Every structure is written in C-alpha cells, then in structure tokens.
Amino acid sequence: MGANQSVHPISRGPQSTGRTRIVSKVLYGSNYTKANRMFVERGRDGKEACIVVQPVAALCCPYEFAICWFSPFISVPSGPVVLYQNWGRNAGTLSPGCKPCWPGWRRISHLVSLQLVTYNHAPKKCPTRDHVFVDLDLSVTLKVNKEQVPKFIFEMGAERLDAYLSFQVEESIRGLVYDVTHDRVNDMRGEFAEDMLAVLQTKVERFGVDIKAVKITNVALPNILQERRHPRRNQTARHAVGATPSQWLIAHRSREYDVLQDAADDAK
C-alpha cells in the first residue's frame, strides 16, 4: 500500500454506487502536518471523505531497541485530535506543537479529523406502499465527537462507519418510503429527514459520531408517472423543440402558467 493510499471499504452492492466513501489513509514517515492536506483530498473520483490518518514509520524499529533511539523532535499539527501510544498501548491525546526528544517507544497512532463531513447516498428503487419504485438522493452531515475520539477509533473506525452508515441509511429510508404512496413521497421530504436524523443519531452516537443534519435533495419517480403528473408541461416542452424565438417566448410563458396552475391545483 503506497503513501496517502486509501483503505477502501467493502462495497455493499448496486445500491452503493455513487455514494460517498468514508475512508482512512496511511501516512508514511513522520511529517504529520501532511495529515491536514490528506483530510481534504477527495480521491480520484471525488467521492472519498478521509476522517482518519494512520502514520506508519518509514523504518521499523523493534521495541527491544527503541530504548536506544530518540528523534530530535516531532511536530504535532493543530486541527485533528492526535492519539499516541507508549510501548504499543494507547496513552491518550497530544496537544499541538513541537515535541523535543521524542523516544522510540512512543509513537503517534491516529490523527482524527473534527471537520464536518457530508455523506451523500443515493438509494435506488425504493418501493412505496402502492408498489411504485422511486430513487432518492440524500446527504448526511456528521462529525466525530471530540470528547469520544478514542471510543470512535477503537470501537468503530472509518471503514466500519462507512459500511454501517450505508446499511442504516438504506434500511431507514426504505422503511419510511414504504409507509406512504408514491404521490406523497415528494411532500414528505422534511418529515423523512427529521425521522432519519433521529434514527441515525441513536445508532451512531454511542460510537462517538454526531449526526448534525439529514437532507433529502431529490426524489425521482418513474418517467411515466412524472409525465402523468405534469401533462401540460411535458406537452408544451415537446412543442417548443425547433420553435422560432417568438414561439420559444410563448412556450416559456406557457410553462410559467402551467407551474402556477399546478400550484393552484395542489392547494385545493
């Protein structure tokens, strides 16, 4: 595994396509200030969110000889929570700054980001009560609790959080969608988001993760149902293809009228 290489979680099948991946990365050497740059990198496809950096020494020194080895100093970066070990056992956190005469039996084990992370997910083919399959896009804003960083690292970790969130988001949104008919899914976005926020928070808070917000950004019905919901708008759009500028203006005004008419119909 090369420097700065991500530890990829196990894919959860076709439902996981296009979602954010929460990962940890490996840092070789003792330049720990690189961690802050690694936290903001999003991977080749722009879908990675790194929240943990694990340093690995460039040279392996057995603990039997570590008593004879000292580093002149190390620089602990500000921003992330830094965990360190004595003789391989967790010894707590380090404050930022320069640490002179760093002994060989002591090492930094984890750097954990406290930044907000936006986790995007796109569950596909969620069945409604009337057996219509809808696609949704949603985002979850979360962060690691500063007071519970050791608990998060040793009981959850980045890869397990990624798999756990994927499962819980899929399960929660499918359960909520299945309770309503397809014509109410779009109107229930706010209620779905509130319910998911409460469910996810109860699931992950004991592992040191705080869910700050859940937002459903898009609901997509099958094309045939979308056309049935807005027949006048679709007909106007088809007629506008290949039209002259004056005909485009008429079509644009017609679409505005359709939107107002739909709003009036919904208000009845």
C-alpha positions as CSV (number, residue, x, y, z in Angstrom):
1,M,0.0,0.0,0.0
2,G,1.5,3.3,-1.1
3,A,1.7,6.6,0.8
4,N,-1.6,8.5,1.0
5,Q,-3.4,5.4,-0.3
6,S,-7.0,5.0,0.9
7,V,-8.2,1.9,2.8
8,H,-11.3,1.2,0.7
9,P,-14.4,-0.3,2.4
10,I,-16.2,-3.3,1.1
11,S,-18.9,-2.3,-1.5
12,R,-22.5,-3.1,-0.5
13,G,-23.7,-3.8,-4.0
14,P,-25.5,-1.7,-6.6
15,Q,-27.2,0.5,-4.0
16,S,-23.8,1.8,-3.0
17,T,-22.9,3.2,-6.5
18,G,-22.3,6.9,-6.4
19,R,-22.2,7.3,-2.7
20,T,-19.6,9.0,-0.6
21,R,-17.0,6.6,0.9
22,I,-15.7,7.3,4.4
23,V,-12.0,6.1,4.5
24,S,-8.8,6.2,6.5
25,K,-5.4,6.8,4.8
26,V,-1.9,5.7,5.6
27,L,0.9,8.3,6.1
28,Y,4.4,7.1,5.8
29,G,7.1,9.0,7.7
30,S,6.9,11.5,10.5
31,N,5.8,14.6,8.7
32,Y,2.4,14.6,10.5
33,T,1.5,18.1,9.1
34,K,0.6,16.3,5.8
35,A,-2.5,14.9,7.6
36,N,-4.4,18.2,7.2
37,R,-4.0,18.0,3.4
38,M,-5.0,14.4,3.3
39,F,-8.2,15.2,5.1
40,V,-9.4,17.5,2.3
41,E,-8.4,15.2,-0.6
42,R,-11.4,13.6,-2.2
43,G,-9.8,10.8,-4.2
44,R,-9.7,10.3,-7.9
45,D,-13.4,10.1,-8.3
46,G,-14.2,12.9,-5.8
47,K,-16.2,10.7,-3.6
48,E,-13.9,9.9,-0.7
49,A,-14.1,11.6,2.7
50,C,-11.0,10.9,4.8
51,I,-11.5,11.3,8.6
52,V,-8.6,9.2,10.0
53,V,-4.9,9.2,9.1
54,Q,-2.7,6.4,10.4
55,P,1.0,7.1,10.4
56,V,3.4,4.3,9.7
57,A,7.1,4.6,10.4
58,A,9.4,4.6,7.4
59,L,11.8,2.3,9.3
60,C,10.6,-0.4,11.6
61,C,12.3,-0.4,15.0
62,P,11.5,-3.2,17.4
63,Y,10.5,-2.1,20.8
64,E,13.5,-4.0,22.3
65,F,15.8,-1.5,20.6
66,A,13.5,1.5,20.9
67,I,15.0,2.5,24.2
68,C,18.2,3.4,22.4
69,W,16.6,5.6,19.8
70,F,15.4,9.2,20.0
71,S,14.1,11.6,17.5
72,P,15.3,15.2,18.0
73,F,11.7,16.5,17.7
74,I,8.3,15.9,16.1
75,S,5.7,18.5,15.0
76,V,2.1,17.8,16.1
77,P,-0.3,19.5,13.8
78,S,-3.3,21.6,15.0
79,G,-6.8,20.8,14.0
80,P,-7.1,17.0,14.3
81,V,-7.2,15.0,17.5
82,V,-3.8,13.2,17.8
83,L,-3.6,9.8,19.6
84,Y,-0.3,8.4,20.7
85,Q,1.0,5.2,22.3
86,N,3.6,4.1,24.8
87,W,5.1,0.7,24.1
88,G,2.1,-0.1,21.9
89,R,-0.6,0.9,24.4
90,N,-2.9,3.9,24.0
91,A,-1.6,6.8,26.1
92,G,-4.2,9.5,25.3
93,T,-4.0,12.6,23.1
94,L,-1.2,15.0,22.2
95,S,-1.5,18.8,22.2
96,P,-0.3,20.5,19.0
97,G,3.2,21.9,18.8
98,C,6.8,20.8,18.8
99,K,7.7,17.8,20.9
100,P,11.5,17.6,21.5
101,C,13.4,14.4,22.3
102,W,10.7,12.0,21.1
103,P,11.7,8.5,22.3
104,G,11.4,5.4,20.1
105,W,9.0,3.6,22.3
106,R,6.4,6.4,21.8
107,R,4.6,6.9,18.6
108,I,1.6,8.7,17.1
109,S,-1.1,6.1,16.1
110,H,-4.0,8.1,14.7
111,L,-4.9,11.6,13.6
112,V,-8.7,12.1,13.5
113,S,-10.4,15.0,11.7
114,L,-13.0,17.0,13.6
115,Q,-14.3,18.7,10.4
116,L,-17.9,18.3,9.3
117,V,-18.3,15.5,6.7
118,T,-21.0,15.4,4.1
119,Y,-22.0,11.8,3.3
120,N,-24.0,11.5,0.1
121,H,-26.1,8.5,-0.7
122,A,-28.5,7.6,-3.5
123,P,-30.8,4.7,-2.6
124,K,-32.3,3.2,-5.8
125,K,-35.7,1.5,-6.5
126,C,-37.3,2.1,-3.0
127,P,-40.8,0.6,-3.1
128,T,-43.8,2.7,-1.9
129,R,-47.0,1.4,-0.4
130,D,-48.6,1.2,-3.8
131,H,-45.6,-0.7,-5.3
132,V,-44.0,2.2,-7.2
133,F,-40.2,2.3,-7.2
134,V,-38.6,5.7,-6.5
135,D,-35.0,6.9,-6.5
136,L,-33.8,9.3,-3.8
137,D,-30.7,11.4,-3.3
138,L,-29.8,12.4,0.3
139,S,-27.0,13.9,2.3
140,V,-26.0,13.3,5.9
141,T,-23.8,15.8,7.7
142,L,-21.7,14.3,10.5
143,K,-18.6,14.7,12.6
144,V,-16.5,12.8,15.2
145,N,-17.2,13.9,18.7
146,K,-14.0,15.4,20.1
147,E,-14.6,14.0,23.6
148,Q,-15.1,10.5,22.3
149,V,-12.3,10.1,19.7
150,P,-10.6,7.1,21.4
151,K,-14.0,5.3,21.5
152,F,-14.6,6.0,17.8
153,I,-11.2,4.7,16.8
154,F,-11.2,1.5,18.9
155,E,-14.9,0.6,18.6
156,M,-15.9,1.8,15.2
157,G,-13.2,3.3,12.8
158,A,-13.6,4.9,9.4
159,E,-14.3,1.8,7.3
160,R,-16.8,0.3,9.7
161,L,-18.6,3.6,10.0
162,D,-18.9,3.7,6.2
163,A,-20.4,0.3,6.0
164,Y,-22.7,1.0,9.0
165,L,-24.0,4.2,7.6
166,S,-24.6,2.7,4.2
167,F,-26.7,-0.1,5.8
168,Q,-28.6,2.2,8.2
169,V,-29.4,4.8,5.5
170,E,-30.7,2.2,3.1
171,E,-32.8,0.5,5.8
172,S,-34.2,3.7,7.3
173,I,-35.2,5.4,4.0
174,R,-36.7,2.2,2.5
175,G,-38.8,1.8,5.7
176,L,-40.1,5.3,5.6
177,V,-40.9,5.3,1.8
178,Y,-42.7,2.0,2.1
179,D,-45.2,3.6,4.6
180,V,-46.5,6.1,2.0
181,T,-47.9,6.1,-1.5
182,H,-45.9,7.5,-4.4
183,D,-47.8,10.7,-4.7
184,R,-46.8,11.7,-1.1
185,V,-43.1,10.9,-1.2
186,N,-42.0,14.3,-2.5
187,D,-44.2,16.1,0.0
188,M,-42.7,14.0,2.9
189,R,-39.1,15.0,2.4
190,G,-38.9,17.2,5.5
191,E,-40.6,14.5,7.7
192,F,-38.4,11.8,6.3
193,A,-35.3,13.8,7.0
194,E,-36.3,14.5,10.6
195,D,-37.1,10.8,11.2
196,M,-33.8,9.7,9.7
197,L,-31.8,12.2,11.8
198,A,-33.3,10.8,15.0
199,V,-32.7,7.2,14.0
200,L,-29.2,7.7,12.8
201,Q,-28.2,9.7,15.8
202,T,-29.4,7.0,18.2
203,K,-27.5,4.4,16.2
204,V,-24.0,6.0,16.0
205,E,-23.8,8.4,18.9
206,R,-22.6,5.6,21.2
207,F,-19.6,5.2,18.9
208,G,-18.5,8.8,19.2
209,V,-20.2,10.1,16.0
210,D,-22.6,13.1,15.9
211,I,-25.2,13.4,13.1
212,K,-25.7,17.1,12.5
213,A,-28.2,17.2,9.6
214,V,-30.0,15.0,7.1
215,K,-31.4,16.4,3.9
216,I,-33.3,14.7,1.0
217,T,-32.1,16.6,-2.0
218,N,-34.1,14.8,-4.8
219,V,-36.9,12.3,-5.3
220,A,-37.3,10.7,-8.8
221,L,-40.4,8.9,-9.8
222,P,-40.6,6.7,-12.9
223,N,-40.7,8.7,-16.1
224,I,-44.2,7.6,-17.0
225,L,-45.6,8.9,-13.6
226,Q,-43.7,12.2,-13.9
227,E,-45.4,12.8,-17.3
228,R,-48.8,11.9,-15.8
229,R,-48.3,14.4,-13.0
230,H,-47.4,17.3,-15.4
231,P,-49.0,16.5,-18.8
232,R,-49.4,20.2,-19.9
233,R,-45.8,21.0,-19.1
234,N,-44.4,18.0,-21.0
235,Q,-46.6,18.7,-24.0
236,T,-45.5,22.4,-24.1
237,A,-41.8,21.3,-23.9
238,R,-42.3,18.9,-26.8
239,H,-44.0,21.6,-28.9
240,A,-41.2,24.0,-28.2
241,V,-38.5,21.9,-29.8
242,G,-37.5,23.5,-33.1
243,A,-39.6,26.6,-32.5
244,T,-38.8,30.2,-33.5
245,P,-37.7,32.8,-30.9
246,S,-41.2,34.2,-30.6
247,Q,-42.6,30.7,-30.3
248,W,-40.0,30.0,-27.5
249,L,-41.2,33.1,-25.6
250,I,-44.8,31.9,-25.9
251,A,-43.8,28.4,-24.7
252,H,-41.8,29.9,-21.8
253,R,-44.8,31.9,-20.6
254,S,-47.0,28.8,-21.1
255,R,-44.7,26.8,-18.8
256,E,-44.9,29.6,-16.2
257,Y,-48.6,29.4,-16.4
258,D,-48.5,25.6,-16.0
259,V,-46.4,25.9,-12.9
260,L,-48.9,28.4,-11.3
261,Q,-51.8,26.2,-12.4
262,D,-50.2,23.1,-10.8
263,A,-49.6,25.1,-7.5
264,A,-53.2,26.2,-7.5
265,D,-54.4,22.6,-8.1
266,D,-52.3,21.3,-5.2
267,A,-53.6,24.0,-2.9
268,K,-57.2,22.8,-3.5
